[in-house]
Structure formats: C-alpha cells, structure tokens
C-alpha cells in the first residue's frame, strides 16, 4: 500500500505542515487508521477513498492525529488533494465528503490548491482566568471559534509577542476543546503577509501545529473585519512556517496554498 508524506502550505520541502496521505479502496476499521496515524506521527494523516460516480462527492476523507480523529483539517485536505492531482487519481476540482460536510479542493494554474471550507462562527468571550499565565501573554480579545474546530482565538499585542510565545502546553489544554490560536497584525505588510499566528493544540496531541488551515477559517473573518479586505495572507510562524492565502466569502472561506510530496513509500502493515 502506497503512503506519502506531503508538506502542505509551502512550495519547498521541509517547510509547511507535513501530513501522511493514503489512498484506499475503503476505510478499514478505526483502530487500524489510528495505528497508522501513530506510526506516521505527524499532526494529521489523511485517509481517502473514491465514491460512486454521480454522488454529492468524489472521495470520502477522514483525518487522524496521533491521538484522535478530528472533525476538520486544512493542511491534510490540501495534501490529499495534491496527491490525487499529482498521481492522476483525480482531475479538476475534487469534492470530499467529511465530518464537516462536503469540502472542495480546486487546483490552480500556478500549482496551488484552493480549499472551500466553512467559515468559523466567532463568538466574543471573556478571557478565561489563568489563560494569560498559561500562554505567556495578555489577551487583547478572545473568541470561541465554534463546534467544527473548538478553539479559542486570542489576539495579542503585536507580531513580536506571537513570535516569542513559550506557553505551558499542559496548562493551555484546559481552556478549549482543541486548542489555542494566537494572532496579531503583521508589523510590516510589505513582507508578504497581513497577519501572523501560532496554534497550540495539546488536546489532540499537538503542542504546536506547524501550519493550520482550519484555524484560518477563524483568522480570515477576524482580520477581514479589522483590515477591511476579504482577501488576505496569513503567516503561521511556527519553526517550519507557512503561508495561507484567505478569501472570505460569507459562510465559506477559501484557503489557498501549495504542497510538495517529500516521501513516497510502501506501508507493509
């Protein structure tokens, strides 16, 4: 069985967010899927199989972290679409049926892929007691991102604060279902991005996610309102780093990025 490792939201190897991708005939039992995700040991592993023609979707898609299945994942969806397109398993836009509804991935002429995802509903909430100490920064604004992701979005003072965060991951786990998205406006938009973020997801076994597509379904409406533009670029400033182009379209958010296959091998188990 072929297994690929794809770096998503980057156009070069060893950057962006790596994901395992397996093209299957059908989904085996959940224990096997979880064991493969543990073996791959990246933030997510994507499992996908073709569906009958003329349905609402072309492929079924599921995502597993090393500890659990998740309801929405951007970078592993991008990685799966990249494998389908580069191997010729699917041509043109691909419709995935997922736990978050039908998600569409459309290839661009420049080699990028655009994901059509549900926009996260942002609800202002009071910063929980202790979250500033766990994060290591004082929140300026705090939002719940809704049931699909279950994150807490926290705006902090500036880009330098985001870059310098050294949170207590164990302590952060008590403040949201999945994790914490931290963000600030870019200090210099001429560098090619409008806002910066980092994402910490200890509740799904990921202390810091390199580049999080699903987080940008919340970051896009947050920054579009503040910056007065529907099309933006976000830098997720993890050690691997990556860029996500966002376009807010009401209840849907388009996320655009590149991907690179770095491993193409055989799974023997």
C-alpha positions as CSV (number, residue, x, y, z in Angstrom):
1,X,0.0,0.0,0.0
2,X,1.4,3.4,-1.0
3,X,1.9,6.1,1.6
4,X,3.0,9.6,1.0
5,X,4.3,12.4,3.2
6,X,3.3,15.8,1.9
7,X,4.4,19.2,3.1
8,X,1.4,21.5,2.8
9,X,1.1,25.3,2.7
10,X,4.6,25.5,1.3
11,X,6.3,25.3,-2.1
12,X,9.5,23.7,-0.8
13,X,10.4,20.6,1.1
14,X,10.9,20.5,4.9
15,X,8.6,23.6,5.5
16,X,4.9,24.0,6.0
17,X,2.9,21.2,7.7
18,X,3.7,17.6,6.9
19,X,0.8,15.1,6.5
20,X,0.5,11.5,5.8
21,X,-1.8,10.6,2.8
22,X,-3.2,7.1,2.0
23,X,-5.4,6.4,-1.0
24,X,-7.6,3.4,-0.1
25,X,-10.4,1.3,-1.6
26,X,-12.5,1.8,1.5
27,X,-11.9,2.7,5.1
28,X,-10.6,-0.2,7.3
29,X,-11.5,-0.3,11.0
30,X,-10.8,2.8,13.1
31,X,-8.1,1.0,15.2
32,X,-6.0,0.5,12.0
33,X,-6.5,4.1,10.9
34,X,-5.4,5.3,14.3
35,X,-2.4,3.0,14.4
36,X,-1.2,4.3,11.0
37,X,-1.5,7.9,12.3
38,X,0.5,7.0,15.3
39,X,3.2,5.4,13.1
40,X,3.3,8.5,10.8
41,X,3.4,10.7,13.9
42,X,2.6,14.0,12.1
43,X,-0.1,16.4,13.1
44,X,-2.6,14.6,10.8
45,X,-2.8,11.7,8.5
46,X,-5.4,11.8,5.7
47,X,-7.2,8.7,4.6
48,X,-9.4,8.9,1.4
49,X,-11.2,6.5,-0.9
50,X,-13.2,7.0,-4.1
51,X,-17.0,7.2,-4.0
52,X,-19.5,6.0,-6.7
53,X,-20.0,8.4,-9.6
54,X,-22.8,10.9,-9.6
55,X,-23.0,11.4,-5.9
56,X,-22.5,14.7,-4.0
57,X,-18.8,14.0,-3.5
58,X,-16.0,12.2,-5.3
59,X,-13.9,10.9,-2.4
60,X,-14.5,10.2,1.3
61,X,-11.9,11.8,3.6
62,X,-11.0,11.3,7.3
63,X,-8.2,12.8,9.4
64,X,-6.4,11.4,12.4
65,X,-3.8,12.9,14.7
66,X,-1.5,10.6,16.6
67,X,-4.2,10.5,19.4
68,X,-7.6,11.0,17.8
69,X,-9.8,11.6,14.8
70,X,-10.6,15.3,14.1
71,X,-13.6,16.9,12.5
72,X,-11.8,19.4,10.3
73,X,-8.2,19.7,8.9
74,X,-7.0,22.0,6.3
75,X,-3.4,21.0,5.6
76,X,-4.1,17.3,5.3
77,X,-7.0,18.1,2.9
78,X,-4.6,20.1,0.8
79,X,-2.1,17.2,1.0
80,X,-4.7,14.7,-0.1
81,X,-5.8,16.8,-3.0
82,X,-2.2,17.3,-4.0
83,X,-1.7,13.5,-4.1
84,X,-4.8,12.9,-6.1
85,X,-3.9,15.6,-8.7
86,X,-0.2,14.7,-9.0
87,X,-0.8,11.0,-9.3
88,X,-3.7,11.4,-11.8
89,X,-6.1,9.7,-9.5
90,X,-8.4,12.6,-9.9
91,X,-8.5,15.6,-12.3
92,X,-10.0,19.0,-11.7
93,X,-11.9,20.1,-8.6
94,X,-12.3,17.3,-6.1
95,X,-15.2,17.1,-3.7
96,X,-14.5,15.4,-0.3
97,X,-17.3,14.1,2.0
98,X,-16.1,14.7,5.6
99,X,-17.4,15.1,9.1
100,X,-17.6,18.8,8.3
101,X,-19.7,18.4,5.2
102,X,-18.6,18.4,1.6
103,X,-15.2,20.3,1.1
104,X,-14.0,21.2,-2.4
105,X,-10.3,21.4,-3.4
106,X,-9.6,23.2,-6.7
107,X,-6.2,23.2,-8.4
108,X,-4.9,26.4,-9.8
109,X,-2.8,27.1,-12.9
110,X,0.2,28.1,-10.7
111,X,0.2,24.7,-8.9
112,X,-1.6,25.9,-5.9
113,X,-4.8,24.4,-4.5
114,X,-7.8,26.3,-3.1
115,X,-9.9,24.7,-0.3
116,X,-13.5,25.7,0.1
117,X,-14.2,25.4,3.9
118,X,-17.0,26.6,6.3
119,X,-16.2,30.0,7.9
120,X,-15.8,29.6,11.7
121,X,-18.5,31.5,13.7
122,X,-16.7,33.8,16.0
123,X,-18.3,34.5,19.4
124,X,-16.6,37.0,21.7
125,X,-15.9,35.5,25.2
126,X,-14.2,36.7,28.3
127,X,-10.6,35.6,28.6
128,X,-10.7,32.6,31.0
129,X,-8.9,33.0,34.3
130,X,-5.3,31.8,34.0
131,X,-5.1,31.7,30.2
132,X,-2.7,34.7,30.1
133,X,-0.3,33.0,32.5
134,X,-0.5,29.7,30.6
135,X,0.0,31.4,27.2
136,X,2.6,33.9,28.5
137,X,0.9,36.9,27.0
138,X,-2.1,39.1,27.9
139,X,-5.1,38.7,25.6
140,X,-6.5,41.8,23.8
141,X,-9.5,40.0,22.5
142,X,-10.8,36.4,22.9
143,X,-13.2,34.5,20.7
144,X,-14.8,31.0,20.6
145,X,-14.5,29.5,17.1
146,X,-17.5,27.2,17.1
147,X,-18.1,23.5,17.1
148,X,-16.2,22.4,14.0
149,X,-12.8,23.4,15.5
150,X,-13.5,24.1,19.1
151,X,-10.6,26.6,19.5
152,X,-10.0,29.7,21.5
153,X,-8.8,32.6,19.3
154,X,-6.7,35.1,21.2
155,X,-5.4,38.3,19.8
156,X,-2.2,39.6,21.5
157,X,-0.4,42.9,21.4
158,X,1.8,42.5,18.3
159,X,3.7,40.2,16.0
160,X,6.8,40.1,18.3
161,X,4.6,38.8,21.1
162,X,3.3,36.0,18.9
163,X,6.8,35.0,17.8
164,X,8.1,35.0,21.4
165,X,5.4,32.8,23.0
166,X,6.6,29.9,25.1
167,X,3.3,28.6,26.5
168,X,2.7,26.0,29.2
169,X,1.0,23.4,26.9
170,X,-0.3,21.3,29.7
171,X,-2.0,24.3,31.3
172,X,-3.4,25.5,27.9
173,X,-5.3,22.2,27.5
174,X,-8.0,23.2,30.0
175,X,-9.2,26.3,28.0
176,X,-10.7,24.8,24.8
177,X,-11.8,21.7,23.1
178,X,-8.9,21.5,20.7
179,X,-6.5,24.4,21.4
180,X,-5.4,28.0,21.2
181,X,-5.0,30.2,18.1
182,X,-2.8,33.2,18.8
183,X,-2.6,36.1,16.4
184,X,-1.5,39.7,15.8
185,X,-1.4,42.1,12.9
186,X,1.7,42.0,10.8
187,X,4.2,44.6,11.7
188,X,5.2,45.2,8.0
189,X,2.7,44.1,5.3
190,X,5.4,44.6,2.7
191,X,6.9,41.3,3.8
192,X,4.0,39.5,2.0
193,X,1.6,38.7,4.9
194,X,-1.1,40.7,6.7
195,X,-1.3,38.9,10.0
196,X,0.7,36.3,11.9
197,X,-0.5,33.4,14.0
198,X,0.7,30.4,16.0
199,X,-1.5,27.4,17.0
200,X,-1.2,25.2,20.1
201,X,-3.4,22.0,20.2
202,X,-2.4,20.0,23.3
203,X,-5.9,18.4,23.5
204,X,-5.3,16.4,20.2
205,X,-1.7,15.6,20.9
206,X,-0.1,18.5,19.0
207,X,1.7,21.0,21.2
208,X,2.3,23.4,18.3
209,X,0.9,22.8,14.8
210,X,3.2,24.0,12.0
211,X,0.5,25.4,9.7
212,X,-3.2,25.1,10.4
213,X,-5.6,25.5,7.5
214,X,-8.7,25.1,9.7
215,X,-7.5,27.9,12.1
216,X,-7.6,30.3,9.1
217,X,-11.4,29.8,8.8
218,X,-11.4,31.8,12.0
219,X,-8.5,34.1,11.3
220,X,-9.9,35.1,7.9
221,X,-13.2,36.7,9.3
222,X,-11.3,38.1,12.3
223,X,-8.8,40.0,10.2
224,X,-11.0,40.8,7.3
225,X,-13.3,42.8,9.6
226,X,-10.3,44.7,11.1
227,X,-8.4,45.3,7.9
228,X,-11.3,46.0,5.7
229,X,-10.4,43.4,3.0
230,X,-11.8,40.0,2.1
231,X,-8.6,38.7,0.6
232,X,-5.5,38.4,2.9
233,X,-2.4,36.3,3.5
234,X,-1.5,34.9,6.9
235,X,1.9,33.7,8.1
236,X,1.8,30.9,10.6
237,X,5.1,31.5,12.4
238,X,6.0,28.0,13.7
239,X,9.6,26.8,13.3
240,X,8.6,25.2,9.9
241,X,6.4,28.2,8.9
242,X,3.9,28.6,6.0
243,X,1.7,31.0,4.2
244,X,-2.1,30.7,3.8
245,X,-4.0,32.9,1.4
246,X,-7.5,33.5,2.6
247,X,-10.6,34.8,0.9
248,X,-13.7,35.4,3.0
249,X,-16.9,34.6,1.1
250,X,-19.6,34.9,3.8
251,X,-20.3,31.5,5.3
252,X,-17.4,30.0,3.3
253,X,-13.7,30.7,3.4
254,X,-11.2,29.9,0.6
255,X,-7.8,28.8,1.7
256,X,-5.0,28.6,-0.9
257,X,-1.6,27.2,-0.7
258,X,1.0,24.9,-2.3
259,X,2.1,21.4,-1.4
260,X,5.2,19.2,-2.0
261,X,5.5,15.4,-1.8
262,X,8.6,14.6,0.2
263,X,8.2,10.8,0.8
264,X,6.6,8.2,-1.5
265,X,6.8,4.7,0.0
266,X,5.1,1.5,0.9
267,X,3.2,0.7,4.0
268,X,3.7,-3.0,4.8
269,X,1.4,-3.5,7.8
